[in-house]
Amino acid sequence: MPIRENIMKIGVASSGKGGLDDMTSPVFGRCPAFTIVEVDEKEIKGSYTVNNSFSGATGGAGIQSAQMLINEGIKVIIAGNYGPNASTVFGQAGVEMVSLQGIPVKDAVMKYLSGEVKGGITQPTGQPMSGRGAGMGRGMGTGMGRSMGRAGTMPPTQASGPFVCPNCGCTMPRTKPSMKCPNCGTEMM
């Protein structure tokens, strides 16, 4: 009797059309495609691409994208940043979230499988893009108070979210204006 493979599906937010050679996206809900990687015993057995038809949604892109991937049967998701709605949906479904971006999909999956990067994200990692639930523009806009500036945006001299190394994908908390990667010395973004 043949040995039955124990396939686990890992979803990866992809920056282009998807596939193992595509780059891992810095965003989850609005990435153009997802690469679903099937693994068994820390080995890639296959992959396929799912277009993200929700990337241009006027609202709820994260929720809808997350639910679509849960329906695909993923147990792990890899992307640069997750919004609050997507992280809630994944948390409720028991999907492990991993923050990694700017490297090929295959490399991201292998880093996860080898234990080089860990999941366990339980909160959103990105900054809100609209005013709803983000302070309604008070103190966060680039202008003066409520009447000017876009709600939920950071001043142009401040970046949001954690530092991410474009070379190795390492993430670090943003505690100063710039930082070099502690692993490879590349200037982090």
RASUL-V861995 format. One record per residue. N is the residue number from 1. RES is the residue in one letter. PHI is phi in radians with two decimals (none if undefined). Layout:
BEGIN
n=N res=RES phi=PHI
n=N res=RES phi=PHI
END
This chain:
BEGIN
n=1 res=M phi=none
n=2 res=P phi=-1.19
n=3 res=I phi=-1.30
n=4 res=R phi=-1.41
n=5 res=E phi=-1.32
n=6 res=N phi=-1.77
n=7 res=I phi=-1.40
n=8 res=M phi=-2.03
n=9 res=K phi=-1.80
n=10 res=I phi=-2.03
n=11 res=G phi=-1.63
n=12 res=V phi=-2.27
n=13 res=A phi=-1.18
n=14 res=S phi=-1.95
n=15 res=S phi=-1.36
n=16 res=G phi=-2.12
n=17 res=K phi=-1.54
n=18 res=G phi=1.63
n=19 res=G phi=1.96
n=20 res=L phi=-1.12
n=21 res=D phi=-1.61
n=22 res=D phi=-1.21
n=23 res=M phi=-1.53
n=24 res=T phi=-1.25
n=25 res=S phi=-1.34
n=26 res=P phi=-1.31
n=27 res=V phi=-2.14
n=28 res=F phi=-1.64
n=29 res=G phi=-1.08
n=30 res=R phi=-1.95
n=31 res=C phi=-1.24
n=32 res=P phi=-1.28
n=33 res=A phi=-2.71
n=34 res=F phi=-2.14
n=35 res=T phi=-1.78
n=36 res=I phi=-1.72
n=37 res=V phi=-1.89
n=38 res=E phi=-1.68
n=39 res=V phi=-2.20
n=40 res=D phi=-2.56
n=41 res=E phi=0.93
n=42 res=K phi=1.08
n=43 res=E phi=-2.30
n=44 res=I phi=-1.30
n=45 res=K phi=-1.78
n=46 res=G phi=3.13
n=47 res=S phi=-2.74
n=48 res=Y phi=-2.63
n=49 res=T phi=-1.97
n=50 res=V phi=-2.15
n=51 res=N phi=-1.19
n=52 res=N phi=-1.60
n=53 res=S phi=-1.23
n=54 res=F phi=-1.73
n=55 res=S phi=-1.05
n=56 res=G phi=-1.78
n=57 res=A phi=-1.08
n=58 res=T phi=-1.25
n=59 res=G phi=-2.89
n=60 res=G phi=1.34
n=61 res=A phi=-1.05
n=62 res=G phi=-1.13
n=63 res=I phi=-1.08
n=64 res=Q phi=-1.16
n=65 res=S phi=-1.13
n=66 res=A phi=-1.08
n=67 res=Q phi=-1.12
n=68 res=M phi=-1.04
n=69 res=L phi=-1.23
n=70 res=I phi=-1.08
n=71 res=N phi=-1.14
n=72 res=E phi=-1.33
n=73 res=G phi=1.62
n=74 res=I phi=-1.22
n=75 res=K phi=-1.99
n=76 res=V phi=-2.41
n=77 res=I phi=-2.21
n=78 res=I phi=-2.10
n=79 res=A phi=-2.77
n=80 res=G phi=-1.23
n=81 res=N phi=-2.39
n=82 res=Y phi=-2.17
n=83 res=G phi=-1.42
n=84 res=P phi=-1.12
n=85 res=N phi=-1.25
n=86 res=A phi=-1.12
n=87 res=S phi=-1.14
n=88 res=T phi=-1.16
n=89 res=V phi=-1.07
n=90 res=F phi=-1.11
n=91 res=G phi=-1.05
n=92 res=Q phi=-1.18
n=93 res=A phi=-1.56
n=94 res=G phi=1.33
n=95 res=V phi=-1.49
n=96 res=E phi=-1.35
n=97 res=M phi=-1.78
n=98 res=V phi=-2.13
n=99 res=S phi=-1.77
n=100 res=L phi=-2.77
n=101 res=Q phi=-2.65
n=102 res=G phi=1.33
n=103 res=I phi=-2.25
n=104 res=P phi=-1.01
n=105 res=V phi=-0.92
n=106 res=K phi=-1.02
n=107 res=D phi=-1.14
n=108 res=A phi=-1.08
n=109 res=V phi=-1.13
n=110 res=M phi=-1.16
n=111 res=K phi=-1.10
n=112 res=Y phi=-1.16
n=113 res=L phi=-1.11
n=114 res=S phi=-1.42
n=115 res=G phi=1.49
n=116 res=E phi=-1.16
n=117 res=V phi=-2.16
n=118 res=K phi=-2.03
n=119 res=G phi=-1.56
n=120 res=G phi=1.66
n=121 res=I phi=-1.16
n=122 res=T phi=-2.13
n=123 res=Q phi=-2.31
n=124 res=P phi=-1.02
n=125 res=T phi=-1.94
n=126 res=G phi=-1.76
n=127 res=Q phi=-1.54
n=128 res=P phi=-1.10
n=129 res=M phi=-1.74
n=130 res=S phi=-2.28
n=131 res=G phi=-1.28
n=132 res=R phi=-1.06
n=133 res=G phi=1.31
n=134 res=A phi=-2.09
n=135 res=G phi=1.68
n=136 res=M phi=0.88
n=137 res=G phi=1.57
n=138 res=R phi=-1.34
n=139 res=G phi=1.33
n=140 res=M phi=-1.87
n=141 res=G phi=-1.28
n=142 res=T phi=-1.53
n=143 res=G phi=-1.83
n=144 res=M phi=-1.81
n=145 res=G phi=1.17
n=146 res=R phi=-1.35
n=147 res=S phi=-1.46
n=148 res=M phi=-2.22
n=149 res=G phi=1.49
n=150 res=R phi=-1.48
n=151 res=A phi=-1.08
n=152 res=G phi=1.43
n=153 res=T phi=-1.74
n=154 res=M phi=-1.59
n=155 res=P phi=-0.98
n=156 res=P phi=-1.05
n=157 res=T phi=-1.54
n=158 res=Q phi=-1.99
n=159 res=A phi=-1.58
n=160 res=S phi=-2.05
n=161 res=G phi=1.31
n=162 res=P phi=-1.31
n=163 res=F phi=-1.19
n=164 res=V phi=-2.32
n=165 res=C phi=-1.38
n=166 res=P phi=-1.24
n=167 res=N phi=-1.55
n=168 res=C phi=-1.99
n=169 res=G phi=1.48
n=170 res=C phi=-1.04
n=171 res=T phi=-2.05
n=172 res=M phi=-2.44
n=173 res=P phi=-1.07
n=174 res=R phi=-1.49
n=175 res=T phi=-1.98
n=176 res=K phi=-2.60
n=177 res=P phi=-1.09
n=178 res=S phi=-2.54
n=179 res=M phi=-2.81
n=180 res=K phi=-1.68
n=181 res=C phi=-1.09
n=182 res=P phi=-1.21
n=183 res=N phi=-1.55
n=184 res=C phi=-2.19
n=185 res=G phi=1.45
n=186 res=T phi=-1.28
n=187 res=E phi=-1.12
n=188 res=M phi=-1.44
n=189 res=M phi=-1.87
END
